[in-house]
Amino acid sequence: MKHDPIASGKRKPVNLSLDTGVVAAAREVGINLSQACEAALRDAATAERNRRWKDDNRAWAESVNRWVEENGLPLAPLRLF
């Protein structure tokens, strides 16, 4: 079982406005609207958090990469492959 850092385990009723054609198509094939919306929101929130982390830490990552390019990996002599 994978840990979901976003999920609280609690439910909150919300109102959504969805295109009627999309809702009809989803119901026609038996898709649970709540589960599908929750999964899409989870994916969108995770993607945005990851994008922001990368943006916020870009300078640090670039400096580490530059250091490794100039100095090599610190433990490279100990590698067995």
N, CA, C and O atoms as a printed pandas DataFrame, in Angstrom:
     atom_number atom_name residue_name chain_id  residue_number  x_coord  y_coord  z_coord
0              1         N          MET        A               1    0.843   -1.175    0.000
1              2        CA          MET        A               1    0.000    0.000    0.000
2              3         C          MET        A               1    0.893    1.245    0.000
3              4         O          MET        A               1    1.778    1.381    0.845
4              5         N          LYS        A               2    0.659    2.126   -0.929
5              6        CA          LYS        A               2    1.475    3.319   -1.082
6              7         C          LYS        A               2    0.928    4.447   -0.214
7              8         O          LYS        A               2   -0.279    4.684   -0.168
8              9         N          HIS        A               3    1.830    5.135    0.470
9             10        CA          HIS        A               3    1.436    6.261    1.309
10            11         C          HIS        A               3    1.108    7.463    0.436
11            12         O          HIS        A               3    1.883    7.801   -0.458
12            13         N          ASP        A               4   -0.010    8.105    0.676
13            14        CA          ASP        A               4   -0.403    9.307   -0.067
14            15         C          ASP        A               4   -0.267   10.502    0.864
15            16         O          ASP        A               4   -1.084   10.672    1.768
16            17         N          PRO        A               5    0.767   11.346    0.657
17            18        CA          PRO        A               5    0.996   12.472    1.566
18            19         C          PRO        A               5   -0.082   13.550    1.480
19            20         O          PRO        A               5   -0.165   14.402    2.364
20            21         N          ILE        A               6   -0.898   13.529    0.446
21            22        CA          ILE        A               6   -1.934   14.548    0.295
22            23         C          ILE        A               6   -3.224   14.133    1.002
23            24         O          ILE        A               6   -3.919   14.976    1.570
24            25         N          ALA        A               7   -3.539   12.858    0.969
25            26        CA          ALA        A               7   -4.822   12.378    1.488
26            27         C          ALA        A               7   -4.908   12.516    3.003
27            28         O          ALA        A               7   -3.946   12.248    3.723
28            29         N          SER        A               8   -6.079   12.940    3.473
29            30        CA          SER        A               8   -6.318   13.057    4.909
30            31         C          SER        A               8   -7.150   11.888    5.421
31            32         O          SER        A               8   -7.166   11.618    6.622
32            33         N          GLY        A               9   -7.836   11.197    4.527
33            34        CA          GLY        A               9   -8.714   10.107    4.930
34            35         C          GLY        A               9  -10.119   10.590    5.244
35            36         O          GLY        A               9  -11.026    9.778    5.429
36            37         N          LYS        A              10  -10.311   11.903    5.306
37            38        CA          LYS        A              10  -11.627   12.477    5.593
38            39         C          LYS        A              10  -12.282   12.881    4.280
39            40         O          LYS        A              10  -11.598   13.069    3.274
40            41         N          ARG        A              11  -13.584   13.013    4.285
41            42        CA          ARG        A              11  -14.327   13.419    3.098
42            43         C          ARG        A              11  -15.019   14.744    3.364
43            44         O          ARG        A              11  -15.468   15.011    4.478
44            45         N          LYS        A              12  -15.102   15.577    2.322
45            46        CA          LYS        A              12  -15.789   16.858    2.404
46            47         C          LYS        A              12  -16.672   16.991    1.173
47            48         O          LYS        A              12  -16.181   16.906    0.047
48            49         N          PRO        A              13  -17.960   17.197    1.370
49            50        CA          PRO        A              13  -18.829   17.394    0.209
50            51         C          PRO        A              13  -18.541   18.753   -0.427
51            52         O          PRO        A              13  -18.406   19.759    0.269
52            53         N          VAL        A              14  -18.450   18.768   -1.750
53            54        CA          VAL        A              14  -18.214   20.012   -2.493
54            55         C          VAL        A              14  -19.144   20.058   -3.701
55            56         O          VAL        A              14  -19.666   19.032   -4.137
56            57         N          ASN        A              15  -19.341   21.242   -4.225
57            58        CA          ASN        A              15  -20.132   21.408   -5.440
58            59         C          ASN        A              15  -19.186   21.658   -6.603
59            60         O          ASN        A              15  -18.289   22.496   -6.514
60            61         N          LEU        A              16  -19.389   20.930   -7.690
61            62        CA          LEU        A              16  -18.592   21.100   -8.898
62            63         C          LEU        A              16  -19.512   21.355  -10.072
63            64         O          LEU        A              16  -20.639   20.861  -10.112
64            65         N          SER        A              17  -19.029   22.120  -11.019
65            66        CA          SER        A              17  -19.742   22.301  -12.280
66            67         C          SER        A              17  -18.952   21.562  -13.349
67            68         O          SER        A              17  -17.809   21.912  -13.641
68            69         N          LEU        A              18  -19.565   20.544  -13.927
69            70        CA          LEU        A              18  -18.910   19.727  -14.943
70            71         C          LEU        A              18  -19.748   19.742  -16.210
71            72         O          LEU        A              18  -20.972   19.856  -16.160
72            73         N          ASP        A              19  -19.083   19.627  -17.329
73            74        CA          ASP        A              19  -19.767   19.567  -18.618
74            75         C          ASP        A              19  -20.719   18.374  -18.624
75            76         O          ASP        A              19  -20.335   17.267  -18.249
76            77         N          THR        A              20  -21.949   18.600  -19.046
77            78        CA          THR        A              20  -22.958   17.539  -18.998
78            79         C          THR        A              20  -22.601   16.356  -19.896
79            80         O          THR        A              20  -22.916   15.211  -19.570
80            81         N          GLY        A              21  -21.952   16.627  -21.015
81            82        CA          GLY        A              21  -21.543   15.535  -21.899
82            83         C          GLY        A              21  -20.491   14.656  -21.251
83            84         O          GLY        A              21  -20.513   13.435  -21.406
84            85         N          VAL        A              22  -19.573   15.273  -20.527
85            86        CA          VAL        A              22  -18.529   14.516  -19.832
86            87         C          VAL        A              22  -19.148   13.669  -18.731
87            88         O          VAL        A              22  -18.792   12.504  -18.557
88            89         N          VAL        A              23  -20.073   14.260  -17.992
89            90        CA          VAL        A              23  -20.746   13.520  -16.914
90            91         C          VAL        A              23  -21.524   12.344  -17.491
91            92         O          VAL        A              23  -21.457   11.236  -16.958
92            93         N          ALA        A              24  -22.257   12.571  -18.567
93            94        CA          ALA        A              24  -23.045   11.494  -19.179
94            95         C          ALA        A              24  -22.145   10.371  -19.681
95            96         O          ALA        A              24  -22.458    9.195  -19.494
96            97         N          ALA        A              25  -21.031   10.723  -20.317
97            98        CA          ALA        A              25  -20.111    9.701  -20.830
98            99         C          ALA        A              25  -19.508    8.901  -19.686
99           100         O          ALA        A              25  -19.369    7.682  -19.781
100          101         N          ALA        A              26  -19.149    9.583  -18.607
101          102        CA          ALA        A              26  -18.566    8.895  -17.454
102          103         C          ALA        A              26  -19.579    7.943  -16.822
103          104         O          ALA        A              26  -19.252    6.801  -16.499
104          105         N          ARG        A              27  -20.786    8.413  -16.652
105          106        CA          ARG        A              27  -21.824    7.557  -16.054
106          107         C          ARG        A              27  -22.156    6.373  -16.954
107          108         O          ARG        A              27  -22.427    5.272  -16.476
108          109         N          GLU        A              28  -22.130    6.612  -18.257
109          110        CA          GLU        A              28  -22.446    5.551  -19.221
110          111         C          GLU        A              28  -21.483    4.369  -19.096
111          112         O          GLU        A              28  -21.878    3.217  -19.274
112          113         N          VAL        A              29  -20.221    4.664  -18.789
113          114        CA          VAL        A              29  -19.239    3.583  -18.677
114          115         C          VAL        A              29  -18.956    3.206  -17.221
115          116         O          VAL        A              29  -18.058    2.409  -16.946
116          117         N          GLY        A              30  -19.718    3.776  -16.299
117          118        CA          GLY        A              30  -19.626    3.357  -14.900
118          119         C          GLY        A              30  -18.498    3.986  -14.094
119          120         O          GLY        A              30  -18.052    3.411  -13.101
120          121         N          ILE        A              31  -18.038    5.148  -14.505
121          122        CA          ILE        A              31  -16.970    5.821  -13.749
122          123         C          ILE        A              31  -17.569    6.526  -12.543
123          124         O          ILE        A              31  -18.570    7.232  -12.664
124          125         N          ASN        A              32  -16.964    6.338  -11.394
125          126        CA          ASN        A              32  -17.370    7.023  -10.176
126          127         C          ASN        A              32  -16.826    8.451  -10.246
127          128         O          ASN        A              32  -15.614    8.662  -10.220
128          129         N          LEU        A              33  -17.729    9.426  -10.333
129          130        CA          LEU        A              33  -17.314   10.823  -10.506
130          131         C          LEU        A              33  -16.469   11.329   -9.344
131          132         O          LEU        A              33  -15.482   12.031   -9.562
132          133         N          SER        A              34  -16.832   10.989   -8.134
133          134        CA          SER        A              34  -16.071   11.451   -6.972
134          135         C          SER        A              34  -14.648   10.912   -6.999
135          136         O          SER        A              34  -13.690   11.655   -6.784
136          137         N          GLN        A              35  -14.515    9.617   -7.264
137          138        CA          GLN        A              35  -13.183    9.011   -7.303
138          139         C          GLN        A              35  -12.343    9.569   -8.446
139          140         O          GLN        A              35  -11.150    9.822   -8.277
140          141         N          ALA        A              36  -12.967    9.761   -9.613
141          142        CA          ALA        A              36  -12.239   10.277  -10.767
142          143         C          ALA        A              36  -11.786   11.720  -10.534
143          144         O          ALA        A              36  -10.651   12.076  -10.852
144          145         N          CYS        A              37  -12.663   12.536   -9.987
145          146        CA          CYS        A              37  -12.297   13.932   -9.689
146          147         C          CYS        A              37  -11.205   13.985   -8.625
147          148         O          CYS        A              37  -10.263   14.767   -8.745
148          149         N          GLU        A              38  -11.324   13.164   -7.591
149          150        CA          GLU        A              38  -10.315   13.146   -6.532
150          151         C          GLU        A              38   -8.958   12.716   -7.080
151          152         O          GLU        A              38   -7.935   13.306   -6.731
152          153         N          ALA        A              39   -8.938   11.702   -7.927
153          154        CA          ALA        A              39   -7.676   11.233   -8.509
154          155         C          ALA        A              39   -7.057   12.317   -9.388
155          156         O          ALA        A              39   -5.848   12.543   -9.339
156          157         N          ALA        A              40   -7.889   12.990  -10.195
157          158        CA          ALA        A              40   -7.375   14.048  -11.064
158          159         C          ALA        A              40   -6.840   15.223  -10.240
159          160         O          ALA        A              40   -5.795   15.782  -10.572
160          161         N          LEU        A              41   -7.535   15.595   -9.185
161          162        CA          LEU        A              41   -7.071   16.686   -8.320
162          163         C          LEU        A              41   -5.795   16.302   -7.584
163          164         O          LEU        A              41   -4.901   17.131   -7.415
164          165         N          ARG        A              42   -5.705   15.040   -7.141
165          166        CA          ARG        A              42   -4.488   14.570   -6.472
166          167         C          ARG        A              42   -3.302   14.661   -7.431
167          168         O          ARG        A              42   -2.237   15.152   -7.058
168          169         N          ASP        A              43   -3.486   14.192   -8.659
169          170        CA          ASP        A              43   -2.415   14.246   -9.657
170          171         C          ASP        A              43   -2.016   15.686   -9.967
171          172         O          ASP        A              43   -0.828   15.994  -10.072
172          173         N          ALA        A              44   -3.007   16.569  -10.114
173          174        CA          ALA        A              44   -2.723   17.970  -10.426
174          175         C          ALA        A              44   -1.987   18.649   -9.270
175          176         O          ALA        A              44   -1.037   19.399   -9.494
176          177         N          ALA        A              45   -2.424   18.387   -8.033
177          178        CA          ALA        A              45   -1.772   18.993   -6.869
178          179         C          ALA        A              45   -0.343   18.480   -6.710
179          180         O          ALA        A              45    0.561   19.252   -6.391
180          181         N          THR        A              46   -0.137   17.187   -6.928
181          182        CA          THR        A              46    1.205   16.613   -6.831
182          183         C          THR        A              46    2.115   17.193   -7.902
183          184         O          THR        A              46    3.258   17.550   -7.620
184          185         N          ALA        A              47    1.616   17.290   -9.128
185          186        CA          ALA        A              47    2.414   17.850  -10.223
186          187         C          ALA        A              47    2.792   19.299   -9.934
187          188         O          ALA        A              47    3.926   19.708  -10.183
188          189         N          GLU        A              48    1.850   20.075   -9.412
189          190        CA          GLU        A              48    2.135   21.489   -9.115
190          191         C          GLU        A              48    3.118   21.613   -7.958
191          192         O          GLU        A              48    4.015   22.455   -7.997
192          193         N          ARG        A              49    2.959   20.782   -6.928
193          194        CA          ARG        A              49    3.936   20.801   -5.818
194          195         C          ARG        A              49    5.334   20.462   -6.313
195          196         O          ARG        A              49    6.308   21.108   -5.927
196          197         N          ASN        A              50    5.433   19.446   -7.170
197          198        CA          ASN        A              50    6.736   19.060   -7.728
198          199         C          ASN        A              50    7.323   20.172   -8.583
199          200         O          ASN        A              50    8.519   20.450   -8.500
200          201         N          ARG        A              51    6.487   20.818   -9.411
201          202        CA          ARG        A              51    6.962   21.910  -10.249
202          203         C          ARG        A              51    7.484   23.064   -9.397
203          204         O          ARG        A              51    8.533   23.638   -9.689
204          205         N          ARG        A              52    6.739   23.397   -8.339
205          206        CA          ARG        A              52    7.163   24.495   -7.451
206          207         C          ARG        A              52    8.453   24.137   -6.712
207          208         O          ARG        A              52    9.328   24.988   -6.549
208          209         N          TRP        A              53    8.578   22.877   -6.260
209          210        CA          TRP        A              53    9.799   22.472   -5.563
210          211         C          TRP        A              53   10.995   22.608   -6.499
211          212         O          TRP        A              53   12.037   23.140   -6.115
212          213         N          LYS        A              54   10.838   22.126   -7.724
213          214        CA          LYS        A              54   11.932   22.230   -8.698
214          215         C          LYS        A              54   12.287   23.686   -8.961
215          216         O          LYS        A              54   13.464   24.039   -9.039
216          217         N          ASP        A              55   11.276   24.523   -9.095
217          218        CA          ASP        A              55   11.514   25.941   -9.350
218          219         C          ASP        A              55   12.206   26.595   -8.151
219          220         O          ASP        A              55   13.170   27.341   -8.321
220          221         N          ASP        A              56   11.717   26.315   -6.945
221          222        CA          ASP        A              56   12.288   26.897   -5.728
222          223         C          ASP        A              56   13.717   26.423   -5.468
223          224         O          ASP        A              56   14.508   27.146   -4.861
224          225         N          ASN        A              57   14.054   25.214   -5.921
225          226        CA          ASN        A              57   15.360   24.630   -5.627
226          227         C          ASN        A              57   16.277   24.534   -6.845
227          228         O          ASN        A              57   17.304   23.856   -6.798
228          229         N          ARG        A              58   15.911   25.208   -7.927
229          230        CA          ARG        A              58   16.685   25.144   -9.161
230          231         C          ARG        A              58   18.129   25.606   -8.952
231          232         O          ARG        A              58   19.060   24.943   -9.409
232          233         N          ALA        A              59   18.323   26.735   -8.268
233          234        CA          ALA        A              59   19.679   27.268   -8.056
234          235         C          ALA        A              59   20.524   26.272   -7.267
235          236         O          ALA        A              59   21.691   26.061   -7.595
236          237         N          TRP        A              60   19.958   25.666   -6.246
237          238        CA          TRP        A              60   20.689   24.686   -5.441
238          239         C          TRP        A              60   21.091   23.484   -6.300
239          240         O          TRP        A              60   22.241   23.046   -6.264
240          241         N          ALA        A              61   20.127   22.951   -7.079
241          242        CA          ALA        A              61   20.412   21.780   -7.912
242          243         C          ALA        A              61   21.491   22.093   -8.940
243          244         O          ALA        A              61   22.373   21.272   -9.188
244          245         N          GLU        A              62   21.423   23.268   -9.531
245          246        CA          GLU        A              62   22.438   23.653  -10.516
246          247         C          GLU        A              62   23.813   23.781   -9.866
247          248         O          GLU        A              62   24.820   23.402  -10.464
248          249         N          SER        A              63   23.858   24.319   -8.634
249          250        CA          SER        A              63   25.156   24.461   -7.964
250          251         C          SER        A              63   25.737   23.096   -7.597
251          252         O          SER        A              63   26.948   22.898   -7.695
252          253         N          VAL        A              64   24.902   22.162   -7.181
253          254        CA          VAL        A              64   25.378   20.815   -6.873
254          255         C          VAL        A              64   25.892   20.139   -8.141
255          256         O          VAL        A              64   26.957   19.522   -8.135
256          257         N          ASN        A              65   25.133   20.259   -9.223
257          258        CA          ASN        A              65   25.561   19.660  -10.490
258          259         C          ASN        A              65   26.881   20.266  -10.967
259          260         O          ASN        A              65   27.748   19.547  -11.463
260          261         N          ARG        A              66   27.038   21.570  -10.821
261          262        CA          ARG        A              66   28.284   22.233  -11.210
262          263         C          ARG        A              66   29.455   21.718  -10.370
263          264         O          ARG        A              66   30.538   21.460  -10.895
264          265         N          TRP        A              67   29.226   21.571   -9.052
265          266        CA          TRP        A              67   30.270   21.086   -8.161
266          267         C          TRP        A              67   30.703   19.675   -8.570
267          268         O          TRP        A              67   31.897   19.379   -8.618
268          269         N          VAL        A              68   29.730   18.806   -8.865
269          270        CA          VAL        A              68   30.041   17.428   -9.261
270          271         C          VAL        A              68   30.791   17.425  -10.589
271          272         O          VAL        A              68   31.729   16.647  -10.761
272          273         N          GLU        A              69   30.398   18.277  -11.523
273          274        CA          GLU        A              69   31.116   18.355  -12.798
274          275         C          GLU        A              69   32.575   18.768  -12.596
275          276         O          GLU        A              69   33.472   18.262  -13.270
276          277         N          GLU        A              70   32.798   19.689  -11.665
277          278        CA          GLU        A              70   34.155   20.195  -11.418
278          279         C          GLU        A              70   34.993   19.249  -10.565
279          280         O          GLU        A              70   36.201   19.134  -10.770
280          281         N          ASN        A              71   34.353   18.565   -9.603
281          282        CA          ASN        A              71   35.085   17.778   -8.622
282          283         C          ASN        A              71   34.859   16.271   -8.710
283          284         O          ASN        A              71   35.602   15.499   -8.104
284          285         N          GLY        A              72   33.858   15.853   -9.444
285          286        CA          GLY        A              72   33.510   14.434   -9.498
286          287         C          GLY        A              72   32.672   14.032   -8.293
287          288         O          GLY        A              72   32.431   14.831   -7.388
288          289         N          LEU        A              73   32.241   12.800   -8.301
289          290        CA          LEU        A              73   31.456   12.289   -7.174
290          291         C          LEU        A              73   32.376   12.035   -5.993
291          292         O          LEU        A              73   33.436   11.431   -6.159
292          293         N          PRO        A              74   31.991   12.483   -4.800
293          294        CA          PRO        A              74   32.860   12.357   -3.632
294          295         C          PRO        A              74   33.266   10.916   -3.300
295          296         O          PRO        A              74   34.393   10.690   -2.859
296          297         N          LEU        A              75   32.399    9.965   -3.496
297          298        CA          LEU        A              75   32.684    8.571   -3.126
298          299         C          LEU        A              75   32.974    7.702   -4.346
299          300         O          LEU        A              75   32.922    6.476   -4.249
300          301         N          ALA        A              76   33.274    8.299   -5.468
301          302        CA          ALA        A              76   33.521    7.545   -6.693
302          303         C          ALA        A              76   34.611    6.484   -6.541
303          304         O          ALA        A              76   34.471    5.408   -7.122
304          305         N          PRO        A              77   35.682    6.725   -5.796
305          306        CA          PRO        A              77   36.710    5.684   -5.656
306          307         C          PRO        A              77   36.213    4.428   -4.949
307          308         O          PRO        A              77   36.819    3.364   -5.077
308          309         N          LEU        A              78   35.129    4.541   -4.214
309          310        CA          LEU        A              78   34.602    3.396   -3.460
310          311         C          LEU        A              78   33.564    2.588   -4.235
311          312         O          LEU        A              78   33.087    1.562   -3.750
312          313         N          ARG        A              79   33.209    3.048   -5.444
313          314        CA          ARG        A              79   32.194    2.339   -6.236
314          315         C          ARG        A              79   32.716    0.972   -6.659
315          316         O          ARG        A              79   33.893    0.826   -6.988
316          317         N          LEU        A              80   31.858   -0.005   -6.650
317          318        CA          LEU        A              80   32.212   -1.364   -7.023
318          319         C          LEU        A              80   31.792   -1.690   -8.450
319          320         O          LEU        A              80   31.953   -2.830   -8.886
320          321         N          PHE        A              81   31.265   -0.736   -9.179
321          322        CA          PHE        A              81   30.853   -0.987  -10.561
322          323         C          PHE        A              81   31.397    0.073  -11.474
323          324         O          PHE        A              81   31.156    0.033  -12.680
